[in-house]
Amino acid sequence: MLTDRFARVSLAHLPTPLEPAPALRAALGGPPLWIKRDDCTGLATGGNKTRKLEFLMADAVNAGADCVLTAGGVQSNHARQTAAAAAKLGLGCEIILDETLPSADPDYRNNGNVLIDRLCGAQVRRVPRGTDLEAALTERAKALMKAGGRPYVIPVGGSNALGALGYVDCATELVRQSRETGEAPGLVVHASGSAGTQAGLVAGFHAAGADVPVLGICVSRSAPEQAQKVHRLAQQTLDLLGITAPIAKDRIQTNSDYVGDGYGIATEAMIKAVELTARTEGLLLDPVYSGKAMAGLIDLIRKQKLPTTGNVVFLHTGGAAGLFAYRSTFGAGGGPQP
Ligand SMILES: *Cc1c(COP(=O)(O)O)cnc(C)c1O
């Protein structure tokens, strides 16, 4: 594999299944639909950060770290998977949570991912919305070093070139699996946030000489900003792999029509997408990422604006633990909150 020379620890159940979604397809019309089940990576309810953490945690161990630090929004799936990985490897874990939404809902504040952070023994600190998280991580790492600790900082979302290697491998895995099923993907669609997933996939397909387009449905930024972030990180990932062939900027596809009022804020389309996917496939999406990505996919299929006529692979990036934080959003008569 392209990533063989990089150290990794085994955290994920791999390869994740690639499954057809016939009932969802029938409900929508449109092209054949497959789901790449990265919600099944297995670590404390799974998700996409686990692939990145295989490389990042190996680097932490090799650096002699005694604890890892990371940050995210209150219901960060990345923080939860990092807490679980640290627990499994016997490292300490500190998490800085940005009070992204000014929600007083006790489920949002303490259930879902936050409950799991605590169960895995992570120390959780909350900081006001808008705090510079990278600066807060650096500052906390300095304080720990001063006290004799050996902290290792993992960036928000695990999205640096080393973390993105996890999705270089996922691209290779998808190419192999679709050869086995005989169904070549015409398009991969997924939720794009801190950009490591999309950057890794784009770099991986590029390196494998497989011309599979990847459409990132944005959950926070505008489409041009997200495309720039993805492009930069994809290029850095190729550099790390020692591959010199550059990626053209117009290879990066992003769509920000489904963000709604902002990161983590529910939309009616997300609620409908989560319900439809549960009711047709028995498959659980999440309110912040995969629910909005599916809302986008559904809308593009219905409006016949999907940029492919071939097979569509929806990369399910996980996050269902977050559903329990959004109970009121899905409850009887519950509006789109928090
Ligand atoms: C983090 C996350 C994403 C986005 O992945 P990035 O690599 O940050 O772009 C998508 N879905 C879920 C469930 C996530 O937790």
The ligand as a Tripos MOL2 file, in Angstrom:
@<TRIPOS>MOLECULE
LIG
   15    15     1     0     0
SMALL
NO_CHARGES

@<TRIPOS>ATOM
      1 C1        -15.3600   14.8500   11.3550 C.3       1 LIG1
      2 C2        -16.5210   14.2910   10.6560 C.ar      1 LIG1
      3 C3        -16.7230   14.5190    9.2860 C.ar      1 LIG1
      4 C4        -15.8580   15.4080    8.4630 C.3       1 LIG1
      5 O1        -14.6010   14.8700    8.2270 O.3       1 LIG1
      6 P1        -13.3640   15.8620    8.0080 P.3       1 LIG1
      7 O2        -12.2290   14.9930    7.7840 O.co2     1 LIG1
      8 O3        -13.2780   16.6760    9.2970 O.co2     1 LIG1
      9 O4        -13.7010   16.7490    6.8700 O.co2     1 LIG1
     10 C5        -17.8120   13.9260    8.6620 C.ar      1 LIG1
     11 N1        -18.6630   13.1610    9.3670 N.ar      1 LIG1
     12 C6        -18.5130   12.9100   10.6850 C.ar      1 LIG1
     13 C7        -19.5170   12.0690   11.3590 C.3       1 LIG1
     14 C8        -17.4350   13.4740   11.3700 C.ar      1 LIG1
     15 O5        -17.3040   13.2240   12.6770 O.3       1 LIG1
@<TRIPOS>BOND
     1     1     2 1
     2     2     3 ar
     3     2    14 ar
     4     3     4 1
     5     3    10 ar
     6     4     5 1
     7     5     6 1
     8     6     7 2
     9     6     8 1
    10     6     9 1
    11    10    11 ar
    12    11    12 ar
    13    12    13 1
    14    12    14 ar
    15    14    15 1
@<TRIPOS>SUBSTRUCTURE
     1 LIG1         1 GROUP 0 **** ****
